[in-house]
Amino acid sequence: MNPQPPRPSVRVGDPAGLLAIVPHLLGFTPQTSLIVLGAGPPDGRVQVALRYDLPDPPDTGTAAQIAAHAAAVLSRHQLATVIIAGYGPGPLVTPVADATRDTIRRAGLRVHDVLRVQDGRYWSYLCREPSCCPAEGVPFDAAAHPAAKVLGSTGQLVRADRAALAATVAPLTGSQANAMREATRWAQRAATRLTTRTGRRALDAPGRAAVQAAIAAYRDGGSISDPGRQAWLALVLTSLPVRDDAWARMDPTHRDAHRRLWTDLVRRAQPGYVAAPACLLAFTAWQSGDGALANIALNRALADAPGYSMALLLQEALDAGMPPSAATLPMTPEQVAASYAARDTRQPPGGHVGSGSPAHGSDS
């Protein structure tokens, strides 16, 4: 199995350098957005990157909500230095940037700069020196900046916008979707036969084996293309012991392999089977520092199963600005199995797959 190489780090000393790394922090080039970056000791590293849609038309209430949320997250993490960058026309950026700057300052944090970005130029709301901040803005090329080239050397793609990123986990269409619908019907029939013969836990052992084999295949650089195997994986993940066993195996040193696996499954899973792989994708994206993809995956999960508690738990962590280092594995696979075994000894026979309280919380 091939462990994940470390991510490179870069130092930037001017607005152009900072704006060059923003697309790499998000995974896409922001449009009509407010970006709030928080850096802290000991080395001034960016630890929090928040993105908000700009209200259009401008709305003071929404601006105040954005400002309050950003200030709360930054204060909670005790991040001493803040950079604000609004992407879009001045009438949309300025009200939100002003509200965010003022609220963050009142929270006792230092605002290093407030920028507006549009059409390959940036303006500073704080700089009044024409020699470095001309009225026509400062031209810059984010993609050509050395910092962007270093970050791009890892192979991470920067999408054109958030919609392009969302398209990478959108449901498949056409003949592939038809094949998955048929394969899902087969998987449902197979699961019914198993559970009818031996009870609600009949899927747990074969489900764990199938998911573990899939994880190993992707870690070794492979993939799964057979619709039958993909449909079976999506179905067995509705069993909470199977899902939680997979969750406990999400070692961040293999995060890119896991991201490929869950992306493939989220795109192929049929309605009613998306929530679990989408949450696992969100978790691995969070481990990678890709909050945008994590949020998109959680949207897919909640659209498939409103109230799904793993999705709500991860959404709460992301909304709080928890860093990727917080995306730890609370249990080992052995502890997950022991937890379910202990719970089952306390339960009367009966029930159905996915009932009860799983090791990591109850899902609907």
C-alpha positions, 0 to 999 in steps of 0.5 A: 500500500502506498502512503500519501506524500506530505503536502508542500508548504509555501510562504507568501509575502504580498497580496498576489501570492496570497491570492495565488494560493486561495484556489488551491486552498478551496479546490476551485477559483472563487466567484462572487464569494467572500474568503476569510483566512485565519493564520496563527502562531507559531509560524503564521500558517493559514489554519482556517479558510472560510468561503461564503456566497455574497448575497445578491442583491446586497443584504445587511442581515446576511452580511451581519450573519457572515461576519458573526460566523467568521468572527466566532470561528476565528476567535474560537481558534485564537487566530491572531491574523486575518485576511479578507478577500472578496471576489466580485464587483464592488457593490456586492463585495464592499458591504460584506467585507466592511461588516466582516472587517468591523466584526472581526476587529471588535472581536480583538483580532488583527485584520492584516488586509481586506482585498477585492478581486475582479477580472485579474486585478485586486484592490486593497480596502486598507491601503491608501498609497497610490504607488502600490495600490492604484485606483485601477487595481493591481494586475496579477496572474494567480496561476503563474505565481511561483506559490501556485506552481509549487502547490500545483506540482502535487497534481491537485486540480483547481476547478474553474468554480464551485459548480465544476467541483460539484460536477465531480461528484454528480450522479452519472447519467445515460448508460452508466446510470442504467447499468447501476439501476439494474445492478442495484436491483440485483443487490437488493434481491441478494440482500433480501435473500441473506437477511431473510435466511439469517437475520438482520446482521447477515450483511455485516460480515460480507459487507465488511469484507467487500468494503475492506477489499475495495479500500485495499484495491484503491490504496494499491492504485486500482479501482472498481468498475463493475456495476454489481460490485459498486451497487453491493458496496453502496447497499452494504454501507447502509448497515451501520456496523459496515459503514463505521468499520469503513470510517475507522479505516480512513487513515489520512495517509491514504486520503487520496485513494479514499477520495477516489473510492468514495467519489466513484461510489457517490457518483454511482450510488442510486437514490437511498444509497448515497448518504453513507459513501457521501459522508465518508467522502466528506470525511476524507475531504476534510482530512485533506483540507478540502472543505469545499468538497466536504460540504458538497458531499454533505449536501449530497448526503442530506439530499439523499437522507435528510437528518442523517446524523453522520452528515449532521455531525460532520457539518457541525464540525465544518461549520465550526471551522475545525481544522483537518487535524481534528478529522481523527479516527475515534475508534479502531475497527476492532473497537467498532466491532466490539461496540456493536457486539456489546450492543447486540448482546443487550438488544432483543432479537429482531429489528432491521439493518441500520437500527439502533445506536451505532458506534459513531451515532445513530443515523436515519 
